[in-house]
């Protein structure tokens, strides 16, 4: 792994994006893009402009720009519907860089291309995972054969085609009489060509097979980046459209169905973008796992960008059908690019081979930076000592109601100081980064360790607590000595907490609380955060709420546990003249909404990551289970439907993990994620449901066997996880509420 390459910064990449977008706006305006793309001389003119800015040299070395920079340029070309041969140039540069010594003629062609005087189109020939591409043969430095679906050959000066005998890269001048270029119309647009060669003279560059395989992966990322740019531009246009277009006397962007449709599109686009950037970043750093990340990014882009394109057109309605509108050109580009190189099916098979091969293989670790990655290793080593396999097995076998908590483990974890990992030092914390907290969460989840600490309440104590409250309550949280829960939801007040009815009335030196709470999971904890109405006449309603700390053994509290469908319990709780002192008030009177939303915001920043961490462990368990099973005497892991399903979920998992890191990154940079956290929660919760359902399909009726039943796959955990998965979609604000939040705050759609 090369850790000494001087890579570009995020700020420099933003500047690059702005520069390319500005250049294309001037030299390739949207109103002329379709007409210009049909003229080879216009494509050649623009290539000269791009080369003049140095973009034709991308891929030559790290100083010229890495894969992330290449993808940024391709995304902008996709947005502009510009067919400039940027991907081909980058592939050519990378291929020559990874090869041996170049002949003078090959070096001259490279230099001419980088200067804009030549342009190269690339075909992988027989190495392309799509066998319909065709191939060529090489004999005495002459090439014969035909390759289809060559992008931009009508405007290119040279074809670079891989042949398998060497293997080698053959460079053929398309102006030679032995080369015949035939335009091929696909998806109702021009741009692809068939190139037939008959003893065409060629410059030959020896290339190793593994280099060609890597170039295919890079090409996949480049195509997905260009498709993302096209889909993103169409999405940008439709978001603006629904804000202006009126039906039934109001903007259509106010309709919930439209808002949720576009929220889904935003989630999908973010997932693709983050997946692409993650794969490219690993490539630029020389980390071998980039290949798995690349397969996942392309597999996810294949299905997601096509769906985004469809939903975008649904929101446009009939206006999107017109060819003089931008949307059709972007729809076509998306569908051509993401089905190249065998499309999603082949990328999913690549992933299936990793996870369903003869040897168990874990998902690659998410990069949390140097300190986050190092801390992950530290936590993993600690868990091996303090949460060994035999202790974990006993914990998992315990059917007790409060199995999610282990007092001994919580206190041991508290002794490390990690329960105050990100707290300021003035509160007894370690002042470590949110990435390290995420690493801790991931490892605890992977080890199926019990919950410990109270991060939500700790954050609120630090912001809203009095000095006396902070000195009393924060140390016991950091030591792992107490368990907190939340009395928020009520029978008529779930996601709409502003409508809660439980009342707290001043009485002498304290408060008297009456009312009811429901759906409380950690009802057995030591303390509860209780939201109550202290001003029934306040406008708006949320202005009359206060927050209280209440011990669960306070007189007047009646708890009625309710068995859940996932073998757990929550509780219906009644408060009859429950008396608490003045010091039970958290924050200001009638200021509870700030405490409530602030604490939920802290939790939601990590909730997506928490769900994905659990799902990663479950995915690996299911793969291990599939690997051991036979159906009708044949290994289940070789079943093509099973392999395609596992490959698809591996891709979605990678997208989800990147989405879940995003809110943490915002926290780490000093921001406060809102709708970004909702994106991670929506994606993670629904992915959990989908995967559990798919796992049941793959394992069949045996997958429904519960814990304690002989021969139950995964000891019955699969079907229990399916029953439990619904909670992640409903809790902490239903996903419908979250989608409205994403639409109104992330996309600024009208309320």
C-alpha positions, 0 to 999 in steps of 0.5 A: 500500500502506498501511503506516501502519495501526495493526494489532492484535497477535498477542497481541490476536488471541489475547485476541479468540479467547479472549473470543469462545470464552468468550462463545459457551460461555455464550450458545450452549452446544454441547448446545443449539446445534442446537435454538437455530439453528432458532429465529429468536428465539434467533439474534436474541438472540445477535446482540444479545449479539455486537453489544453486544461490538462485533463487529457493527462489524467491517469498518468501519475498522482500529481496529474490527478488520481482516479477521484479526479478522473471520476469528477471530470466524467461526472461533469461530462455526464451532466453536460451530455458531452461525449468527450473521450475522457474515460478512454484517455484515462484508461490509455494513460493508466495502461501505459503507466502500468506497462513496461518501457514504451516505444518512441511511436507509442510515447509520441501518440500518448503525447499527441493525445495529451496535447489534444492533437489525437484522441483514442477510443478503447475497446477491451475486446475479448477481455470485456465481460460482455461477450457480445463486444467481439474481439481481434487477433494480432499477427505480425503487428497487424490486427484483424477482427471486429469490436462493437459498442466502441464509444466515440470511434467516429471522432477518434483518431486511434483505436486501442484494443486489447487482444488475448494472444499476448496479451497486449494493447494494439493501437490502430490508426482509424484513418487507415484504409484497413479500418472501417468505422460504422456508427451504431444507434443504441438507446435512440442515440448516436455515439457507439460504433462498430470497428472492423479491422483487416490486417490493420497495422498496429503499435503493440504494447505488452500488458499483463492480464491482471492489469487489463482486469483492473482497467475493466474495473476502472472503466466500470467506475468511469462509466458509472460516474458519467451515468451518475452525472447524467442522472444527477443533472436530470434530477436537479432539473426535476426538483426545480420543476416540481417547485414551480409546476402547479396542479390543483392550485399548488406546486406539485412538489408539495404533494407527499407522493412527489416528495417521497419519490424525489427523496428516494432519488436523492438517497440513491444518487448519494449512495452511488456518489459515495460508493464511487468516491470510496472505491476511487479513494481506495484505488488512489491509496493503493489499497487492494480492497478497491476492487471489491468496492469498485464491483459494489459501486458499479453493481449498485449504480446499475440498478439505482441510476436506472431507477432514479432515471425512471422516477425522475421522468415520472415526476416530469410527466409528459414534459420529459418525453420531448426530445428538446428537453434535457431529460431524454438525453440523460435517460439514454446516457444512464442506460447505455453506461451502466449496462456496459461490461456485463452490467450489474449481473456480472458485477454482482457475480464478482461480489458473489465469488468473494462472499460465497467462495470456498473460504469465508470472507468478510466485508472490507472495512470502512475507512475511518481515517488513520486514527479511526482505523487504529482505534478499531484494532484496539477495540477488537483486541480488547473485546477478544479479552473481555468478550470471548466467544464462550461468554458471547455464546452464553449471552446469546443463549440467555432468553432474559428480557434484559439480555441486551445489557450485561452489568459486568461488561458495561462496567469493564467497558466504562473502565476503559474510558470509552463510554466518554470517548468523544466527551470534552475533557472538562466533563471527564471525556477523552475528546476523541473523534466521531470516527473513533466512536463509529469504530467502537460502535462497529466493533461492539456490534460485530462482537454482538456485545451488550449495550452500555452507556447513555450517549444521548443523555450524556450529550444533553447533560453537557449542554443543558445540565446545571453544574450540579447535575453534570457532576452527579450524573456524567461520572456514573454514565462514563463508568457504565454504572447506569442505564437510561431509557426514554419516555417519549412516545404516547398512544396518540403521539408517536412521530409527532412528539409535539402533540404529547399530553403527559402533564407536569405541574409545579407543586411546591418545590417540585413537579407532579406528573400525570399521563401515559407513555407507550412503546418504551423498550428500555423501561427497566433502566435506572433512569428515564428521560421523560418529556411532559407538557408544562404549558398546555396553552403554548403556541406552537405546541412544542414550545410548552414541553419540558424534559425531566429525569425520573428514576424508574422506582419513583412512586406512582409509576405503573409499568405493564410490559408488552411482549413484542413480535421479535421476542423482546418487550416494551412497556406501557407506563402510567404516571399517577401523581408522580412527584419529582424534585426541581432538580429533575428538570433538564434544561429550562422550563418549556425548553424541553423541545430543544433537549428532545430534538438535540438528543434525538439528533445526536442519536440519529447521526449514528443510528444508520451506522448502527443498523448497518453494523448489525446488518454487516454481521448478519450478511456474513452469517447468512453467507457462512450458512449458505456456504455449508448447505446443499440443495438436492445434492448441489451446493447452495452457494453455486445456485445462480439466483442465490449468487445474484441475490448475495451480490446485489445485497453486498453492493447495497451494503457498501452504499449503505455503509458510505451513507451511514458514515456521511453524518459522522463526517459532518459531525467530525467537521463541526457540522450538525447532520439533520436530513443526512442522518435521516437518509442513513436511517431510511436506507439502513432500516429498509435494507435490513428488512429487504435482506431478511426477506431475501435470506428467507427466500434463499434458505427456504422454510428451514429459515423460519425455524426459531431458536432452540429448534434442532437444525435451525439455520443460524440457530434461529437468529435469521427469522428473529432478525426478520421480525425485529427488522420492522422496528428500524423502519418505525422507531426514531421517527417512521421512514415516511416522516424521515422522507418528508424531512429529506424532501423539505430540508435536503431538497427544499421542497415546499411544505 
